[in-house]
Amino acid sequence: MPEVIIKYKSAKALKALEDFVKAFDMIIEKPTEEKFPANIPIRFAKKPNANALSGIWKDNPITIEELRKKAWGDRL
């Protein structure tokens, strides 16, 4: 179903819009306040160490071309 975002400044304008869309058999869905799923914990390191990642690919050799092909497929 196609969607449209409408921004309004007053509750009166929203009420008028709600009455208007009922005549055309449309619905208005209010957006959820939650931008990120609440059940996924995110932890940040206090002192990040980029060197901790060195050598993670040593047992899985891959070329940049293979990596690019996996990531982009035929879109390149």
Secondary structure, 3 states (H helix, E strand, C coil): CCCCCCCCCCHHHHHHHHHHHHCCCCCCCCCCCCCCCCCCCCCCCCCCCHHHHCCCCCCCCCCHHHHHHHHHHHHC
